[in-house]
């Protein structure tokens, strides 16, 4: 049975899925945007766990428990800062999605939800980021068939419309 990929407009911190993805900074410590919201909802234990991980490089991902979140786990990934698209941004962003899916598969995580990685303060244009996200997830799920559901959790109705259009093909 093929994996399900869908988009929804929701607060990612409220989703009862195996794992949510945190669009983190390299320190993995609480920041603004989705990262700050996830840390606030998960409680101080998340920051303690992240401190112990020693940071994360752009394009990579690391796993912690979800603590007070409805999700059992948080996969932290560091997306690229947008510098016009000619500095490896698409490759680094695709690496975020691949690494998150690889971590999910390796840890028995069957369903996960992604926010718009790098589309907040990091400035990646939503349409271009969504193209990378949808394409990379479609391609990567062949390699990780144990991941049964991927949700693109959109912060705005406008972002949702972009993801829905891309998912329709």
RASUL-V780219 format. One record per pair of residues at least 12 apart in sequence whose ideal C-beta (glycine too) atoms are under 10 Angstrom apart, sorted by sequence separation. I is the first residue (numbers start at 1). GAP is how many residues later the second one is. D is the distance in whole Angstrom. If there is no record, write none. Layout:
BEGIN
i: <I:I>
gap: <GAP:GAP>
d: <D:D>
END
This chain:
BEGIN
i: <22:23:30:50:52:62:63:64:80:100:117:138:151:152:21:22:49:62:63:79:80:101:116:137:20:22:24:30:49:50:61:62:78:79:100:116:118:119:152:22:23:24:35:49:61:62:80:117:118:137:152:22:30:48:49:60:61:62:77:79:80:117:134:21:22:29:30:47:60:61:78:79:97:100:116:133:20:28:29:46:49:59:60:77:78:79:96:115:134:28:45:46:48:58:59:77:114:133:22:30:45:46:47:56:58:59:77:97:13:20:28:29:45:46:55:56:57:58:59:75:77:78:96:12:20:28:29:42:45:46:56:58:77:96:130:11:27:28:42:43:44:45:46:53:55:58:77:114:13:22:27:28:42:43:44:50:75:76:93:130:12:13:28:41:42:43:49:75:92:93:112:11:12:13:24:27:28:29:41:42:43:50:75:77:92:93:13:14:27:28:41:42:49:75:76:13:22:27:28:38:39:40:41:46:75:126:134:138:12:13:26:27:38:41:42:59:75:89:93:126:130:134:138:11:25:26:41:46:58:73:126:129:133:137:24:25:26:38:58:73:93:131:134:135:138:24:26:42:59:60:75:92:126:127:130:134:25:38:41:59:89:126:129:130:133:134:22:26:28:58:59:61:73:75:89:90:130:39:57:58:59:60:61:72:73:89:93:97:101:105:109:112:119:120:127:130:131:134:28:38:59:60:61:72:73:79:82:89:93:96:97:100:101:105:110:111:112:113:114:115:116:119:126:127:130:24:58:59:61:62:63:72:75:77:79:80:81:82:95:96:97:100:109:110:111:112:113:114:115:116:119:126:130:24:38:57:58:59:61:62:71:74:75:77:79:80:90:93:94:97:98:101:102:105:106:108:109:110:111:112:113:114:115:116:127:22:59:60:61:73:75:78:79:83:84:85:89:90:93:94:97:98:101:105:107:108:109:110:111:112:113:114:115:116:127:21:22:59:60:61:63:71:77:78:79:81:82:83:85:89:92:93:96:97:100:101:104:105:106:111:113:114:115:116:119:35:61:62:63:71:77:79:81:82:83:90:91:94:95:98:99:102:103:105:112:22:57:61:71:80:81:82:90:94:97:98:101:102:104:105:35:56:60:61:63:79:80:81:82:85:89:93:94:97:101:104:116:19:63:78:80:100:115:19:79:90:94:98:101:102:19:20:28:63:82:90:94:98:101:104:116:19:82:100:116:18:28:17:20:28:80:101:114:19:20:21:24:28:79:100:20:24:25:27:17:19:20:21:22:24:26:13:16:17:18:19:20:21:22:23:24:25:79:97:15:16:17:18:19:20:21:22:23:24:25:13:14:15:16:17:18:19:20:21:22:23:24:13:14:15:16:17:19:21:22:23:12:13:14:18:13:12:58:13:12:58:24:23:21:21:38:22:37:21:21:35:19:34:21:33:34:21:33:34:19:19:34:35:18:33:34:35:33:34:19:32:33:18:31:32:33:18:19:31:18:19:20:21:23:17:18:19:20:21:22:23:17:18:19:20:21:22:23:24:17:18:19:20:21:23:16:17:18:19:20:22:23:15:17:21:23:25:15:16:23:25:3:15:23:23:13:12:12:13:10:12:12:8:3:4:6:7:3:37:34:34:33:7:7:7:19:5:18:21:18:21:18:20:5:17:21:5:17:20:3:17:3:5:15:17:4:3:15:2:3:12:14:2:13:3:10:12:3:5:11:12:2:3:4:6:7:8:10:12:1:3:4:5:6:7:8:9:10:11:3:4:5:6:7:8:9:10:2:3:4:5:6:7:8:9:1:3:4:5:6:7:9:9:9:9:10:9:7:8:9:7:7:9:7:8:9:7:8:6:7:5:6:7:7:7:6:5>
gap: <12:12:12:12:12:12:12:12:12:12:12:12:12:12:13:13:13:13:13:13:13:13:13:13:14:14:14:14:14:14:14:14:14:14:14:14:14:14:14:15:15:15:15:15:15:15:15:15:15:15:15:16:16:16:16:16:16:16:16:16:16:16:16:17:17:17:17:17:17:17:17:17:17:17:17:17:18:18:18:18:18:18:18:18:18:18:18:18:18:19:19:19:19:19:19:19:19:19:20:20:20:20:20:20:20:20:20:20:21:21:21:21:21:21:21:21:21:21:21:21:21:21:21:22:22:22:22:22:22:22:22:22:22:22:22:23:23:23:23:23:23:23:23:23:23:23:23:23:24:24:24:24:24:24:24:24:24:24:24:24:25:25:25:25:25:25:25:25:25:25:25:26:26:26:26:26:26:26:26:26:26:26:26:26:26:26:27:27:27:27:27:27:27:27:27:28:28:28:28:28:28:28:28:28:28:28:28:28:29:29:29:29:29:29:29:29:29:29:29:29:29:29:29:30:30:30:30:30:30:30:30:30:30:30:31:31:31:31:31:31:31:31:31:31:31:32:32:32:32:32:32:32:32:32:32:32:33:33:33:33:33:33:33:33:33:33:34:34:34:34:34:34:34:34:34:34:34:35:35:35:35:35:35:35:35:35:35:35:35:35:35:35:35:35:35:35:35:35:36:36:36:36:36:36:36:36:36:36:36:36:36:36:36:36:36:36:36:36:36:36:36:36:36:36:36:37:37:37:37:37:37:37:37:37:37:37:37:37:37:37:37:37:37:37:37:37:37:37:37:37:37:37:37:38:38:38:38:38:38:38:38:38:38:38:38:38:38:38:38:38:38:38:38:38:38:38:38:38:38:38:38:38:38:38:38:39:39:39:39:39:39:39:39:39:39:39:39:39:39:39:39:39:39:39:39:39:39:39:39:39:39:39:39:39:39:40:40:40:40:40:40:40:40:40:40:40:40:40:40:40:40:40:40:40:40:40:40:40:40:40:40:40:40:40:40:41:41:41:41:41:41:41:41:41:41:41:41:41:41:41:41:41:41:41:41:42:42:42:42:42:42:42:42:42:42:42:42:42:42:42:43:43:43:43:43:43:43:43:43:43:43:43:43:43:43:43:43:44:44:44:44:44:44:45:45:45:45:45:45:45:46:46:46:46:46:46:46:46:46:46:46:47:47:47:47:48:48:49:49:49:49:49:49:50:50:50:50:50:50:50:51:51:51:51:52:52:52:52:52:52:52:53:53:53:53:53:53:53:53:53:53:53:53:53:54:54:54:54:54:54:54:54:54:54:54:55:55:55:55:55:55:55:55:55:55:55:55:56:56:56:56:56:56:56:56:56:57:57:57:57:58:59:60:61:62:64:72:73:75:76:77:78:78:79:80:80:81:81:82:82:82:83:83:83:84:85:85:85:86:86:86:86:87:87:88:88:88:89:89:89:89:90:90:90:91:91:91:91:91:92:92:92:92:92:92:92:93:93:93:93:93:93:93:93:94:94:94:94:94:94:95:95:95:95:95:95:95:96:96:96:96:96:97:97:97:97:98:98:98:99:100:101:102:102:103:103:104:105:107:107:107:107:108:118:119:121:122:123:126:127:128:129:129:129:130:130:131:131:132:132:132:133:133:133:134:134:135:136:136:136:137:138:138:139:139:139:139:140:140:141:141:141:142:142:142:142:143:143:143:143:143:143:143:143:144:144:144:144:144:144:144:144:144:144:145:145:145:145:145:145:145:145:146:146:146:146:146:146:146:146:147:147:147:147:147:147:147:148:149:150:150:151:152:152:152:153:154:154:155:155:155:156:156:157:157:158:158:158:159:160:161:162>
d: <7:6:10:8:9:9:5:7:4:7:7:9:10:9:9:6:10:7:8:7:6:10:6:5:9:10:9:9:9:6:5:5:9:6:7:7:9:9:9:9:9:9:10:4:6:8:9:9:10:8:8:5:8:9:7:9:4:9:9:9:8:7:10:9:8:10:6:10:7:8:10:5:7:9:8:9:7:9:6:6:8:8:7:9:7:10:9:10:7:8:9:8:9:9:7:4:7:7:9:8:8:8:10:6:5:8:8:8:8:10:9:6:10:5:10:7:7:7:7:10:10:10:5:6:9:4:7:8:4:8:5:6:6:8:8:9:8:8:8:10:9:8:8:8:9:8:5:8:6:9:9:9:6:5:9:9:8:9:6:9:8:6:6:9:4:4:9:5:10:6:10:7:7:10:8:10:8:9:9:5:9:7:9:9:8:10:8:8:9:6:7:5:10:10:10:4:9:5:6:9:10:10:6:7:5:9:9:10:9:8:5:8:10:9:9:9:7:8:10:9:8:7:9:9:9:6:10:9:9:9:9:9:8:10:9:9:7:7:10:8:7:9:10:8:10:6:7:7:8:10:9:10:8:9:5:5:10:9:10:4:9:6:9:6:8:6:10:10:7:5:8:9:7:8:10:9:10:9:10:9:8:7:7:10:10:7:9:7:8:9:10:7:10:8:6:9:7:9:9:6:4:8:9:10:6:10:7:10:6:9:6:10:7:10:7:7:10:9:7:10:8:8:6:10:6:9:8:6:9:9:9:8:7:9:9:9:7:9:10:9:9:9:8:6:6:8:8:7:8:8:10:9:9:8:9:10:8:10:4:10:10:10:10:10:4:6:8:10:5:9:6:10:8:8:9:7:7:4:4:6:4:6:6:7:9:9:9:6:5:8:9:9:3:10:10:9:9:9:5:8:4:9:5:4:10:10:10:7:8:7:8:7:8:6:9:8:10:7:10:9:5:9:6:9:8:9:6:8:8:9:10:7:8:6:9:7:7:8:9:7:5:10:7:9:8:8:8:8:9:8:10:9:5:4:10:9:9:8:9:9:10:8:10:5:10:9:10:5:8:7:7:4:5:4:9:5:8:7:8:6:10:10:10:9:9:6:10:8:7:7:9:8:10:6:5:5:6:8:6:9:7:10:10:10:7:10:9:8:10:9:10:7:10:9:9:9:9:9:6:9:9:7:9:9:9:9:5:10:7:10:10:8:10:10:9:10:9:8:8:9:4:9:9:9:10:6:9:10:5:4:5:10:9:8:7:7:8:8:7:9:6:7:10:9:8:4:5:6:4:6:5:5:7:5:10:9:9:6:7:8:6:7:8:8:7:8:8:6:7:6:9:9:5:6:9:6:9:8:9:10:8:8:9:10:10:10:10:9:8:9:9:10:9:5:10:9:8:5:10:8:8:9:10:9:8:6:9:9:7:9:7:9:4:10:8:8:6:9:10:6:9:8:5:8:4:9:10:6:9:9:6:8:7:7:10:5:9:5:4:5:5:8:7:9:5:6:8:8:6:5:10:6:9:10:8:9:7:9:5:7:8:9:9:10:7:9:10:5:9:8:10:6:8:10:8:5:10:8:9:9:10:10:9:10:9:7:9:9:10:9:10:8:9:10:9:10:9:9:6:7:9:7:10:8:9:7:9:8:7:9:10:5:7:8:9:9:9:10:10:9:9:4:7:10:8:9:9:9:10:8:10:6:6:8:9:6:7:8:8:7:8:8:8:8:5:5:5:6:4:6:5:9:9:6:7:8:7:8:7:8:8:7:9:8:10:6:7:6:10:8:9:4:8:7:9:6:9:9:9:9:10:4:9:9:5:9:9:9:8:6:7:6>
END
